[in-house]
Amino acid sequence: MNRRTDLELALDRYLADQGERLPDRVLEDALTEIDHTDQRLRLALPWRSVVMTTQIRLGLVVAAVIIAAVGGIYLLGSRGSPNVAASPSPTPSATQTAPSTSPSAAASQADGAAMTSFTSPHYGYSVEAPSAYQAIPATTDWPVGEALGPETEWTDRFRAGTNFVGIASQQLPADMSSAAWLDAYARSVENRECGGPANAWTEMTYRGITGRTLSFDCGGTAGVEYAWTIGSRGWVITGDSTVATLMLHALNIP
Amino acid sequence: MDRAIVEQAARGDRDAFGALARVHGDRLYAIALRILHDTGRSEDAVQQTFVNAWRELPRLRNFDRFEPWLHRILVNACYEEARRTREWSSHIRVLPIDGPAGPDEIRRLADQDEIDRGFRRLPPEQRAILVLHHYLGLAPSEIAETLGIPLGTARSRLHYAHRAMRAALEAESRSVETAEEVAQ
């Protein structure tokens, strides 16, 4: 059943260990550079490491149902709408306007008791989050080159136990294109413990806005990143896949 | 054994990090060499890996996952090295050919030079998958954990990497035949 093919056996031989040794000078150069390199701040709170509570599980089930409902409503609504297809360039120029059948409103209608509205004091958007999630607003601007995380103060954080969703926005640096900003953000999360390679991002389109998304594994749990730009601002939602996707659909950017 | 040293390094102990770098350096270099096929670029990738790992280490939550995390940083550094030189994408376009190996293929597989040339035709992403599987001996689930990609994606990438390797061998065989015809 598990028989290896000739090709696999040939690759085993070809890639077999040959006792390569890293030259001492490479190690010495690296350690010299490290002497002048600061470490990033520690994040004391793990993203996912403890068992979810029953309340949170229930919340996620409700969220999944809402996503299915909202997705269906939105798809039906968008059939009659012009121009929501993907554009070839990941540089949307239109400003965001909520569709007439707002997924956010639909989410509320689907289960108002399960969702709580949040308006970001720092970034100005509004969103609905599962009520079990506590919102912790961002208090500082999001620095260029940094990723979002459960304890980064530039992130609007939605937490329930160790479940986490983060949202933030950033002015694109002068002369930086949308594609370059998306590339830079992808690189900023590739070495994060819960992250994935920069070349694993794929294009996505949402409400006519083209952006990129990354699915990754986070200690056995599915995580997701959604990144896009509107005008000269970049936006990211990251976190547990189900809830982050739900919140993307319930996001309203003025 | 690593765990206590990793904790120390994560708290800013440079000597502890130096000890980790010495333990893991040769293995990282071997992986980079297999992906990049260039000693200079492999050395650069390993050096960058150590710097990135040092910088990010305080944010590693599970110290027991230090080694796979280090491998992920290395693979990303190798991609960056490959991107920088742009050698790969302009090199060759591999045509996908699927199907069981025939007698001719078995004959060719005996030729390690041919394997080498075929492997060099692959883009770094496919080389990396094959190196993780055939050199480190990682199962698809471990590849997924190392690269931070879903299991299904890891399985499919491994499948496509094998398929691309088979196609690269075919392309290599065709180019040799063409060269022989021209010589005649």
Interface residues (C-beta under 8 A of the other chain):
Chain A: T5 D6 L7 E8 L9 A10 L11 D12 R13 Y14 L15 A16 D17 Q18 E20 R21 L22 P23 V26 L27 D29 A30 L31 E33 I34 D35 T37 D38 Q39 R40 L41 R42 L43 P46 W47 S49 G149 E190 N191 R192 E193 C194 G195 G196 P197 A198 N199 A200 S215 F216 D217 C218 G219 A222
Chain B: A10 G12 R14 F17 G18 A21 R22 G25 D26 L28 Y29 A30 L33 R34 E43 V46 Q47 F50 V51 N52 A53 W54 R55 E56 L57 P58 R59 L60 R61 N62 R65 W69 R72 I73 V75 N76 Y79 A101 E105 I106 L109 A110 Q112 I115 D116 F119 E125 L130 V131 H134 Y135 A144 E145 L147 G148 I149 P150 L151 T153 H162 M165 R166 L169
